Amino acid sequence: MRRVARWCVNHRLAVIAAWICVLVGAVFISSSTGSNYATGTQLSGTQSAIAKNLLQKASPGAAGDVERIVFATHGGSVSAPAVRAQIQPMLAKVANLPNVASVTSPYSSSGVKQLSRAGTVAFATVDFTKDANNISSSEATTFVNTARAAGGHNLQVEVLGDVAASTNSASQISTFIGVAAALVVLLLVFGSLLAALLPLLSTGIALAAAVSIVGALSNSISMASFTQQLCILIGLGVGIDYSLFILTRTRTGLRRGLSTQDAVVNASATAGRAVLFAGITVCIALMGMLIVGVSVLSGAAVAASISVLFPMLAAQTLLPAFNGLLGKRILTRRQRKALQAGDINPPEASARWARWAEHVQNHRLAFGLAALAVMVALAIPAASMRLGTADFGTDPTNTNTTTHRAYELLVRGFGPGFSGPLELVAPIHAASDKVAFTNVVAAVGHTHGVAAITPTQVLPAGPGHPAVAVADAYPTGSPQDASTSNLITHLRGTVIPKALHGASPTVYVGGQTALADDMATQLTSKLPLFVGAVVLLSFLLLMVVFRSLLIPATAAVMNLLSAGAAFGLITAVFQKGFLGSLVGISHTGPISPLAPILMFAVLFGLSMDYEVFLVSRMHEEWLKSGDNDKAVNRGQAITGRTVTALATIMIAVFLAFVLSTDRTIKMIGLGMATAIFVDAVVVRTILVPAVMHTFGRANWRLPEWLDRRLPRLDIEGEVIETPALDRERSAPVPV
C-alpha cells in the first residue's frame, strides 16, 4: 500500500489522467453497446419454467410477454358503436407493431370473457414474441402511446404488464439528493469545501465508470431492472465512506507535521488497508448471492461488486493523487495557520467520545442489555415477513403510472385476479391427453378461489415438440395475495392430480404469477444457506485479521441483529403499512423476494466496514499497550467521530433512495438506512464496546495451534511516527 500511495503522489497527474481515460472509455463502450436490464426472472426446474418452455417450443409468440390494454367508459357501455369505433382501429395498429404476435379483442368470439358483466370495463390481450426485457424502451413507449391514444371522450385507456411498467416514469432525484446530503455532512466534518469535494469527486469518477461498464455487461449477463439504481446506491455510499476514512487520516498526518507525501502514505498504509479489507468483505458478501442460483440476482451481485471495487480502487489511487496535488490546502485555514505557528500536537482522540467510552465501560451490563432489547424489538415484525412479488396495485399512483390505473380498472370490472392469471399448460401426445386436460380445466374452474377460466386452446405439434394445451385461470385474489399462493399450491398438489385420475399428461401451473410465487419459494429455501455462507466467510476473514475467535463471533451476531432490525422495519412499513405514507407507500404488499437477499449481502458487508474501522484501531492500540480496556476506549475515542460521520453519509444517501419510484429500491434504501443507523448508534457505540469490555483480554486470544496454521494479514500497517504522535501515544485518553 505504501508503494502504491507514494507512486500515486509522485505521478499524480498521470493517475488523474488515467482515471479520466477509464471513465471516457467506459462511457464510450456503454454508449456503443447500450444496456439490456431484465424486467423478469428466469427460473429452471420449476413448474412455471417448464410451462414456459413448452409454450416457447409450441408457439414462440405465445411464450413472450403478455400485456393487457384495459379500457373503461365513464358512462355507457364499452360495446357501444362509438366506443368500438375508437378501440378497434387502435387494436389494429397495436397488432402491426414490431414483436407483437397477436391481439385478442374483447369484441371477438375468443375474448367474450374480457368484457365485464356491467359492460363498462373490457380488456384486450396482447401477446409479444419476446420477453419484456427484450423489448426496447422505444418500442415499449410506442406500444403504450399507441394504446392510450384511443382514450378521450369519456373513454379511459390504460396498459398493464411488464412492458408498460418499463415506461413508468422513474425518479432520478434520489441520486442528486443523496450527493447533496453527503456534501453537507462532509462540509460539517471537514469544515472545508475543497476537502468536502474530494470524496465526491473521487467517488463520482469511479462510480460513473463502474455504472457504464455494468450497463455494457447487462447485454451479456442477466441483470435485474433495478441494477443500475442499486449500483449507484451502494457505490455512492461506500465510495464516499472509503474516501472520507482515508482523507481523515491524511489530514491528521498533515496536522501532526508530516509532509504531504508522508501523510498520504501513512493514511494508505493504515486506513487504506482497512478500506481494502472492508471493500473485499463487501464484495464477498455480495458475491454470496451466486449461491441462490437466480440469474438476475447473480448479475446484480456482479454489478454491485463492480460498483464497490471501482470507488475502493479510486480511494486508494485517485484520492492520493488529488491529495498530492492539493497538499495542505485540504486543511482548513485555521488548521493551516496553527500548523505554520508550530502547533503539531492536535489531540487524535475526541474528549467527548472518550468520556462516552468510559461511561459504557462503567455501565457495560445495563447499556448492553438495553441496546440488545432495542435491536430485538425492531426485529420482531420480521417474524411475519412474507416474501412475494407485489402486483401492479402497489405501483405509484401519480398521473404518469398507467399500470396502476389499469390495475384499478381491472379490479373494478373483473376482480384483482384478472391482472395476473394462472396458465394451465400440458403437452398433448394423444386424443386422450386432450380429454384429460379438459377434465382438469373443468375441475380448476369449479375450485374455490378461481373466478373464471378460459376455454382450452391447443397449439399444434411441430418438429421436435408435441402439441400443447393451454388455458388461463383467473384467481379471485390479486397476484400478491397469500390466497393466490395457496391456490397455486392447492391446484398443483390436490386439484390437478385428482382430476387426472392417473392419466398420462402432466399439467403444469405457469404464468407470471406462478413464476413469481416459484421464485419466492426458491429464494426462501436458499436464504439460510446464503446467510450461513456469508457469515462463515466473514467470520474467517476477521479471525485471520484480528487473530481472535470472540471478535469475529461478536461481529457476526451484531451484524445479524442489524439485518434483523432492517427486515423488521421494512416488514412493518411495506407489508403492514405502518407509517407507509411517510415513504410514499399507498398500498401494502409482500416483501420482494430479492430484497432480503440483496439487503443482507449489502448490510452485512457494510456492517463489517464499521467493524473493521472500529476494531482495527482498537487492535492497533492493543498491540501497543496490551491493555484491553484502554485499547477499546482509545479506539472508540479516536474513531467515534469518523464512524459517526461515515454512518451519517450512508444514512443520508440511502434515505434519498426512498424517493425512488422502484418499490424494491425504495425498500432496500429504507432498510439499509435503518440498519446503518442502529449499527452506528446502538451496535458500534454501545453493544460492541460493552461486550469487548466484558470479555477483556479474551477478545484477542486465539488457540496456538490455530494461530500457527492461519495466514497473517496486517491491515493496520506501520505508522510513520512524529514527535507529536509519539507524545500522543504515551498520553492518557482525555476525559
KOLPA-768423 format. One record per residue: x, z, y negated of N, C-alpha, C in turn. Coordinates in steps of 0.05 Angstrom, whole numbers, plus 5000, padded with zeros to 4 digits. Layout:
<rs>
XZYXZYXZY ...
</rs>
This chain:
<rs>
501750005024500050005000501750004975 504050144976505750154953506849884946 507749734966508949474962506849284950 504449294961502349114952501749174922 501449434916500749504888502949434869 505449484877507749414859507849114855 507448964876507548674874505348574855 502948694858500648604841501148674812 502448894806503048964779505148774767 507248714783509348544773508548254771 506548174787505647894786502647894779 501948044759499148084752497747824744 499047654729497647404721497147224745 499047224763498647064787496347164804 496147434806494047554822491347494809 491147524783488547464769487847174772 489846994770489346714773488446644802 489646784821488846734849485946814855 485147044844482447124847480446934834 481146834810479446644797479146394813 481446304825481346074843479546114867 479746354879478046424901475146414893 474446524870471746514860470746224856 472346064842471545784837471245634863 473145674882472945534907470445614923 469845874923467445974938464945864926 464745864899462345754886462145454892 464345314892464245024897463244974926 464345124945463445094973460445154976 459645364963456845444965454945244952 455745134929454044934916454044674932 456144624947456244374963454544394988 454544635001453144665026450244775022 449844915000447245044997447045285015 444645405016444245635034441845585051 441545735073439345705092438745975104 437446145089436746415099434146395115 434046545136431646535154429446725145 426946615145424746785138423446915163 424246815186423246935211425447035229 424647145252426647255270426247135298 428347055310428246935337429047155357 427447185378428047375400428047215426 429547315445429647185471428647385492 427347275513426547445535423847585531 422647565508420047695504417847495509 415347595512413147415517412747225493 413047325469412547155445414646935444 417146995452419246795452418746585473 417846675497417246475519414946295511 412846415498410546255489411446045469 413146125451414145935430415745715443 417445775462418945575476417245375491 415045465503413245295517411945095497 411045205474409845035454411744835443 414244915439416244735428416744495446 416744545473417244325492414744145494 412444265493409944105497409243955471 409644085449408943955423410544085401 412743975393414344095372412844155347 410843995340409244045317407644295319 406744365343405144605348406744855348 409444835350411145065352412445135326 411944975305413045035279411545245264 412045275239410645475223407645395219 406045605218403145555214402345695188 401245535170400245625144397245605143 396045765125393145755121392545715092 391045495086390145455059387345575057 387045785042384545935041383145865014 380645805016379145754991376445894991 375545964968373046114965371646034940 369046054940367445994917366546254904 366346254878365346484864362246474861 361146264872358246234872357545984887 355746004906355045764922356645764948 356445544963357645524989360045334988 362045405006364345225008363644965022 361344945034360444705047358944515027 358644605003357244434983358844174978 357443954973358743694969360843704947 360343854926362343864904364843994913 364644204929366944354939368544174959 367044044976368343864996369843634981 368743554959369943334944372643424932 372943684928375443784917377443844940 376443944962378144044984379143815001 377443625009378243425029380543245018 380443144994382742984984385343154983 385143404977387543574977388643605005 386943645025387943665052389143405062 388143185053389342925060392142905048 392542995023395142995011397143175026 396143415033397843605048398643485075 396843345088397443225114399743015112 400042905089402042695085404742805075 404943075071407343195062409543195084 412043195077414143195097413943445115 414543415141414643625160411943755166 409743635157407043725165406143565189 405643715211404843585236401843515236 400243715228397343665228395943865210 393543795202391843975186389143985199 388244235205385644275217383744365195 381844195188379944245166377644415176 376644595159374244755168371844575169 371944335159369744145160369743975185 371844005202371943845227370644005249 370243865272368943995295370744205307 373344175305375144375317375644605298 374644595274375044805255372544955246 370444945263367945065256368245375252 370045495266370345785264372045865239 372845665224374445715200372645725175 370045725180368045775158366846055162 366846205141365746475143362646465146 361546685157358646695162357146675136 358246795115356846785089357146515076 359046355085359346085074360846075048 362046305040363446305014366446285016 367446315041370346305045370946125069 373045965068373945805090376945765089 378045675111380945625111381645385128 383745245120384745025135387445105147 387945025172390445095185392444855183 394844925174396944715170399144775189 399744595208401844625227404344465218 406544605215409044465207410644405232 412344205230414144135253416544315254 417044465234419444645233418644925227 420445115233420045395225420345415195 419245635184419245665155422045675143 423945785158426745795148428045525146 426845325159428045055158426544875138 424644995124423244845103424544915076 425544715062426944755037425144875016 426345004996424745134975423144924959 424244694955422844484941420344384956 420744354983418444275000416244495000 417144745001415244965001413644974975 415044934953413744934927411744704924 412544474933410744234933408244284949 408644404973406344464990404444654977 405444874966403645064953402344954929 403844804912402644694888400544484895 401044324916399044124924396444254933 396744464948394344604958392844734935 394244874918392945034897391844854875 392744604873391744424853388744364855 387644414879384844364883383044574871 384244794863382645014852381544954824 379745124815378445084790375445034793 373945064771371045024772369745204793 370345464791369145674808370245654837 372445514841373645494868376545604866 377045804883379745914884381145824910 383545724907385145634930387745774931 388345904953390846044957392145974984 394646044988396045965012397346205025 397046225052398046455067400046355088 402346485090404346415110407146455100 409046425118411846475111412846265091 411946015094412845805075411845875047 409245955045408146035019409546285008 410246465026411546715017414246655005 415546445014418246385004418146284975 415646214965415346124937414546354919 413946584930413146814913415546884895 414946944870417047004851418547244859 421247224858422947454865424247564840 424147824837425347944813428347954815 429647854794432547864793433548074774 431648214761432448404740433848644752 433348704778434548944790437548934789 438748704793441748684792442748754764 441448644743442348694716441948984708 439749104717439249384711441349564725 441949494750444049644765446749634751 447549394742450049364728450049524702 447849504687447649654661447849954666 446350044686446450334692449250424700 450650254716453350324724455250334700 454850144681456550144657456150394641 453650494639453150734624454550974637 454450994663455751214677458751194674 459850954676462750914673463650994645 462050924625462751004597462751304594 460851434607460851734606463251854620 464051724642466251834658468951794644 469351544634471951474623472151504593 469851494579469951514550471351284537 471651064551473050824541471650574551 470850394533469450154541471249974558 473849964551475649794566475949894595 476250154598476450264625473850244641 471650264626469050244640468449964650 469549764635469049484643470749394667 473049524671474849434692473549444720 472249664729470949654755468849444757 467349404735465249194736466448924738 468548874723469848604724471048544751 472548744762473848704788471748664810 469648834810467548814830465948554826 465348484801463748244796465047994806 467747954801469147714811469147704841 469747934854469847934883467147904896 465148034884462448014896461247734893 461747604870460747334866461947144886 464547184892465847014912464647074940 464247334946463147414972460347294976 458647324956455847224959455846924962 457646784949457746494951458646414980 460546554991461446505018459246565038 457746785033455546855051453446635050 452846535027450846315025451646075041 454246005040455245775056455045835086 455746085093455646155122452746165133 450746205115448046215124447145955137 448645735133447945485145448745475175 450645645182451645645210451045905225 450446115210449746375222446946455212 445146525230442446605223442546865207 441446865183441447105166438547145155 437747395152435147465142434847365113 432347325105431847215078432747405056 432947665062433747855041436747905041 438247745057441147805060442647795033 442047605016443447584991443047834974 440547924972440048164957441348404969 441448414996442748635010445748635003 446948405003449848384997450448484969 448748394950449148484922448748784920 446748894933446149174932448549344942 449549264966451749414978454349364964 454949104959457549044947457849154919 455649154903455849264876456349564877 454949704895455349994896458150074906 458949964928461550044939463849944922 463549694911465749584896466349744871 464249824856464649984832465750254840 464750374862465750634870468650624878 469450424893472250404901474150364877 473250194859474950154835475150404818 472850544815472850784799474750994811 474651024837476351224851479251164846 480050914849482950844844483650864815 481850774797482450774769482651064758 481051244769481251524761483951634768 484951574792487651674800489851544783 489451284775491451154758491551284731 489251344719489151474693490451754694 489951894716491152154719494252134719 495251934733498151894733499251834706 497851654691498751594664498751834646 496752004648496552244631498752444638 499852424662502052604670504852494665 504952274650507452174641508651954659 507251864679508351654696508251384681 509951204688509850934677507350794688 506650574676504350424686504650344715 506950244721507450154749507350384768 508650614761508650844779505850954782 504250964760501551064762499750894780 500050634777498550454794499350474824 501950484828503050504856502150774868 502350984852501551254862498551254869 496851124853493951124858493450954883 494850734887494350564911495350704936 497550864934498651004957496951234965 495151334948493551564954490551484955 489351444931486551364930486151094943 488050914940487750654952487650664983 489150844995489050875024486350975032 485251175017482651285023480551065021 480750895000478850674997479050485020 481450415028481750235051480450345076 480850595081479650715105476650735102 475650805078472850825074471450555077 472750335067471650075070471549985099 473650045114473649975142471450125157 470950375149468850535162466150415157 465650325132463150205125462749945141 464849785144464649535159464149595189 465349795199464849875228461949945231 460950105213458050185215456249935213 456949755194455249505191455449335216 457849295227458149125250456949245275 456449505274454949625296452249505301 451149365280448549235283448649005303 451048915310451248695330450248795357 450249055361449349165387446349115391 444849095369441949065371441148805384 442748595378442248335391440148165378 439448215352437548045337439247875319 438847605321440647425307440747465277 438447485264438447505235439747775226 439447985243440648235236443648225240 444548085261447448055264448647895241 447147695232448047535209448247705184 446247875180446248055157448548245158 449248335183451548525186454148385178 454548135186456947985179457047945149 454747875137454647825108455148075093 453948295101454348545086457248645089 458548595112461348665115463148505096 462448255093463948085074463648195045 461248275039460648385012462048655007 462948785028464449035025467448975024 468348785042471148725044472248605018 470848425006471848284982472248484959 470148644951470648844930472849044937 473049114963475149304971477849184967 478248924974480748794970481348754940 479248704925479648684896480548944884 479449164894480349434883483249484890 484249364912487049404920488949214907 487948984896489748784886489048704857 486548624852485748534826485748764806 484748994814484649224795487549314787 489449334806492249394797493349194778 492648934782493548724764492448764736 489848824734488648884708489949134696 490349334712491649584702494449524691 495949364706498549284696498549124670 496448964667496148804643495448974619 493749174623492749334600494449584595 495949674616497649904612496150154604 497150294584495950554575493350514559 492650264554490150214540487650294556 488050344582485750434598485150734593 486850864577486251144569484751134543 483451354536482051374511484151414489 483351374464485151414442486151704441 484451894446485252174445487352224467 486952114490488852154512491552024506 491451784493493951654486495551814465 494051934445495352094425496552344437 495052464456496152704470498652634486 498652404498501052314513503452264495 502952144472505052104452506152364441 504452564440505252824430506752994451 506952884475508453024496506753194514 504153174512502453334529502053174555 503553244576503453114602502553304624 501053504616500253704636497253754634 495553544634492653594634491853714662 489953894662489154004688487853794706 488853794731487653604750485053704761 484853964765482454084776480554154753 477954124758475954204738475254504741 475454644718474854924719471954984727 470154804718467354844726466954804756 468154594767467854554796469354764812 471554874800473055084814471355334816 469855404795468055634795465855594816 464755344817462655294836463655314865 466055204869467255224896467655514905 468555674887468855954894466156094899 464156014884461456124887460356054915 460755804923459955714950461455874971 463955914967465656064986464556354990 463856474968462856754969460056784980 458456564979455656574989455256355009 457156315026457056085044454656075062 453856305073451656325092449056265078 448456395056445956355042445656065032 447755965019447755695009447455495031 448955535053448855355075446155335088 444855555092442155555104440055435086 440255495060438355375041438655075040 441154975039441554695038440554555064 441054685086440154575112437054565112 435754765101432854765101431754535084 433054475062432154255045432453985060 434653955073435153705088433053665110 432553875125430553855147427753805136 427053935114424453885102424053595094 426053475082425953195074425653015098 426853085120426952915144424352935161 422753135156420353185173418552935175 417852795152416052565155417152345173 419752335177420852125194419952145223 418952385231417952415258415552245264 414052175243411652005247412151715237 414651645234415251365225414451165246 412950955238412050745256413350485247 414850365266416150105260414249875264 414249685246412649445248413049275224 412049025226412348835204409848845186 410248905161407948925143406748645139 404148635136402848375132402748295103 401548075097401547975070399848145051 398348335062396748505045398548695029 401048735038402848905023404548755003 404148495001405548334981404848424953 406548384933405848464906403248344897 401848484880399148394871399248244845 401648174836401848034810400647754812 400347624789398947374789400447144802 403047184808404646964820404746984850 403347174862403547214891401147094905 401346844913399046714926398446834953 400446924968399947024995398147274995 398547454975396847694974393947614968 393547434950390847354943389547204966 391047044981389946905004389147115026 390847315029390147525049387547665041 387147725016384747865008382247685012 382547425007380347245012379647235042 381647225059381147215088379747475097 380647705086379347955094376447955085 375947855061373247855051371447675068 372447445077370747255091370647295121 372947385133373047385162373947655173 375647795160376848045171379848025170 381248255170384148255167385648115189 384548105213385947985236386247685234 384747555217384947265214387447175199 388847365188391347295174393747285194 393247375219395447375239394347355267 393347125276392147105302394247135324 393347205348395047215372394646945386 396746845398396646595413396746655443 394746555457394846565487396046295496 398246305511399646065519400246085549 399845855563400445855592401245575600 403145545618403845285630401645205650 400944955650398844855667400044645687 400044715712401144545733399044415750 396644525749394444415766391744485752 389644355762387044395751386144685753 386944815775386245095779387445275758 389845195748391145355727389445345701 388245115695386545095671384045265674 382945275698380645435703381345735699 383645815710384446085708384946165679 386145975664386646035635383946065620 381945895627379345915614378146185620 378446285644377446555650378846775633 381446735629382946925612381846915584 381446675573380346645546377646785543 375946755563373346885563373647195563 375447285580375847575582376947695556 378847545544380047645519377947645497 376247435497374147425477372147655478 371847775501370048005504371448275503 374048265496375548515495375148655468 374848915470374549075445377049045428 376648985403378948945385379448655379 377948465392378248185387375748085372 376147985348373947905331372847625339 374647445346373847175353376147035368 375446825383377446675398376746375397 378746215394378345925392378045805420 376845565423376745435449379545355459 379645315485382245245497383044965489 385544935482386744675476389044625495 389044385508391144325527393044115516 395544185514397543995505398643845530 398743585529399343435553402243475562 402643435588405343455600407043225591 409643255593411543055585414043075602 416042915596418542915611419843195609 420143325632421543585633419943825626 417343795622415644025615412743985625 411444195632408644175642406744165618 404244125624402144155604401944445596 401044495571400944765561398144815550 396845035558394245115547394745325526 393145305504393545485482390745555470 390445805462388045885447388846115429 387546125406388046335386385946555388 386946805389385247045389385647195363 383447255349383647395323382947685327 384847865322384248155324382448245302 381148475307379548595286381248735265 383548825273385448965255387448775243 388748855222390748685209393248675226 395048485221397448465237399148715237 399048875216400749115214399449365226 396849345233395449585243396449665271 396449925276397150025302395149925323 392649875315390649775334391349505345 392649335328393449075337395749085356 397649265351399849305370398749405397 396849595396395649695420394049475435 392849295419391349075432393248885447 395548825435397448655448398348775475 398949035474399749175499397449165520 395049215510392749215528392248945541 392448735525392048465535394048395556 396648455550398748385569398748555594 398048805591398248985615395749015631 393348955619390849005633389048765634 388248665610386148465608386948205622 389348105616390147845627390747865657 392248065667392548085696389948105711 388048265700385448295713383848035714 384047885692382447635691383647425709 386247435714387547225731386947275761 386647525769386047585797388147465815 390647475807392747365824393147065822 391746935804392046645801394946585792 395746325795398546255791399446245763 397946155743399246125716399846395703 402046405689402746645674401846595645 400146775635399046745608400646935589 401846815569403446975550401947015524 402447245512401247305486403447265465 403147065448405146995429404046985401 405346835383404646825355406347005338 406246965312407847115294407347415295 404847495299404147775300405347905325 405147765348406347865372409347865370 410447665357413347655354414347895338 412947965316413648205300413448455317 411348475333411048715350413248735371 413948505383416148505402418848585389 419248485365421748555351421848855345 419648965336419549255331420149415357 419049325379419449455404422349445413 423549205410426349165418428249325401 427749325374429549485357429249785362 426849875367426350155372427850245397 427850075418429150145443432250145440 433349985422436249975419437250155397 435450275381436350445359438150675369 437450825391439151045400441950945407 442150715420444850605427446450535402 445150415383446450345358447450595343 445750795340446451045327448751175341 448651195368450751315383453451175380 453350915380455850765378457150805350 455550795329456650825302457751105298 456251305307457151585305459751625320 459851515344462251555361464751425348 464451175339466751045327467651185301 465751275285466551415261467851685267 466851815288468052075297470952025305 471451815321474151765330476051705307 475051545287476751475264477451725248 475551895243476052145227477852335243 477552335269479252515285482152425284 482552165284485352065283486552125255 484952085234485952125207486552415201 484652585206484852865198485953055220 486552935244487653095266485953345271 483353305274481453525277479053435293 477853635307475353585321472953675304 473253895290471054005275470253835251 472253735237471553575213469953325219 470753155239469052925245466353005257 466253225272463653315283461853405261 462953555242461353635219460353405203 462153205198461452965183459152815196 459352785223457252645237454552775234 454453035237451953185234450853165206 452653195186451753185158450652905152 451952695161451152425155448452365169 448052475193445452445206443252585190 443852805179441952945162441252785137 443252665125442752495101440952255109 441552125131439951905141437151995147 436852225159434152335165432552375140 433852485119432452525094431452265082 433152055084432451795074430051675089 430151695116427951595132425451745126 425652005122423252165116421952085090 423552025070422451945044421051675045 422351475058421151215058418651215075 418551385096416051415111413851525094 414451735079412451855062411451665040 413251495029412451325007411151065018 412450925036411550655043409450655066 409550855083407650865105405251045098 405751265085403651455079402551435050 404051295033403051245006403651464986 405351664993405951884975407651784952 406551804928407851714903408651424904 407151264919407750984922407450824896 405650904879405250764853407750774836 409350984839411751014823413850804829 413850704853415750494861414450224865 411950194856410649934857409349874884 408550084899407250034925404250074922 402749864924399849884921398449894948 399749804969398549814996400649915016 399850105032401750215052401950035077 403950085092404349935117406550065133 407049955157409150075174411950025161 413850165172416650135163417749885176 418949715160420249465171422149545193 422049415216423849495238426749445232 427349265212430049215204431149435186 429349575172430249775152431850005164 430850135185432450365195435150285205 435350045218437949955227439849905203 438949755184440549695161441249945145 439250115141439750355125441750535139 441450575165443250755179446150655178 446450395182449150275181450350315154 448850255133449950275106450350565098 448350725103448451015095450651165110 450951105135453051245150455751165139 456150915133458650825122459250945095 457150945077457551045050457951355050 456451485068456851775070459651845079 460751675097463451715105465451675082 464651495063466251465039466751725025 464551865020464752115005466152335022 465752315048467152505066470152455064 470952195064473852135063474952215035 473452145014474452204987474852504984 472952664994473052954990475053085009 474753025035476453165055479353065054 479752815047482552725045484052885024 482752955002484053124982484453404992 482453515006482753775019485053775039 485153555054487353535074490053525061 490153385038492653365023493553645014 491653795004492254074995492954255019 491554215042492154375066494954325076 495854075075498554015084500654145066 499954185041501854305022501854615023 499454735027499255025025498855165051 497455035071496855165096494655375093 493355385070491255585064488555435064 486855485084484355335086482555375062 482055625054480255675031481255555006 483855575001485055464977484855154978 485255035001485154745004482354644999 480354785010477554705007476754724978 477354954965476654994937477954804919 480554764923482054594905481154294909 480754224934479853944939477153894925 475354094926472754054913473054064883 474754234873475154254844476353994833 478053864848479453624839477553374841 476053364863474453114869471553144860 470653384853467853424847466753244826 468253214804467353044782467252754790 469352664804469552384812467352314832 467052484852465052434873462252434860 461752614841459152614828458752354812 460852254799460652004784460151774804 461551774826461251564846458351564856 457251794862454551814872452551724851 452951804826451151734805451051434802 453251294804453351004802451750884825 452350984849450850884873447850924870 447051154861444151214858442951024838 444350984815443250804794443050524805 445050424819444950154830442650124850 442450314869440450294889437650324878 437250504859434650544847433750294832 435650144821434949904807433749694826 434549704851433449514871430649594880 429749824872426949894878425049714862 426049584841424549394825424249124839 425649084861425548834875422648784886 421948524887419248464899419448454929 421848444941422048444970421748724981 419748764998419049035007421249165023 422749005039424949125054427149215036 427849055016429949124997429149364981 426649374973425549594958425749854974 425149835000425250055019428050155022 429949965026432750045030433850165005 433250044982434250154956433350444952 430750504956429850774952431050964973 431150874998432251045019435151115014 436750915006439550965002440051134977 438451094956438751254932438251544939 436151594956435551864964437751984981 438751835000440851935017443451995002 444151824983446551874967446152124950 443752154939443252394922443552644938 442252664961442452914977445252944989 446552714994449252735005451152844985 450952754960452752844939452053124928 449453174925448653424913448453654933 447453594957446953804976449253824997 449953595009451853595031454653645021 455653475003458553484995459153724978 457253824962457854044944457054314956 455454324977454554574988455154595018 453854415034454054435063456854415074 458254195066460954155076462854375069 463054465043464754685036463954945051 461354995053460455245066461355245095 460955025109461655005137464755025140 466254895123469154905125470255185119 469055325100469855595095469255775120 467055715133466255875156468155835179 468955585184470755525206473655605201 474455615176477155695169479255505179 481455615190483655455199482955275222 480755335236479955175259479154895250 478554855224477954585214480154385221 482654475220484954305221486354305248 484954405269486254425295485454195313 487354115329486853905349488553985374 487353965397488854035422491453875423 493654015430496253885430496353635448 495053655472495153425490493853185478 491753235461490353015448491852915424 493153095410494753025386497052845394 498252885417500552725425499652435432 497152405441496252145451494951975429 494252095407492851955386494851825367 494251575358495951455337495751615311 497651575293497751725268497151535245 495151605229494351455205494551645181 495951555161496351715137494751585114 492651715105491051595083491651745057 493351955058494052095032496451965019 498351885036500751755025502551955011 504851855001506652024987506151994957 506052224943505552224915508152224899 508252054878510552054861510352304843 512152494847511952744832513052724804 511852884786512852914759513053214755 514653294735514853584730512153704724 510453564710507753674704506153704729 506353504747504853514771505853734789 508453774790509653984806508754254797 508554304770507654554760504654594767 503154374766500254394773499954474802 501654374820501354444848501754744853 503654864838504255144843502355324827 500755214810498955384794496455444809 495155674804492655744817490355564807 488255544823485955384815484655524791 484055384769482855504745480155614751 479555844739477055974743475856044716 
</rs>
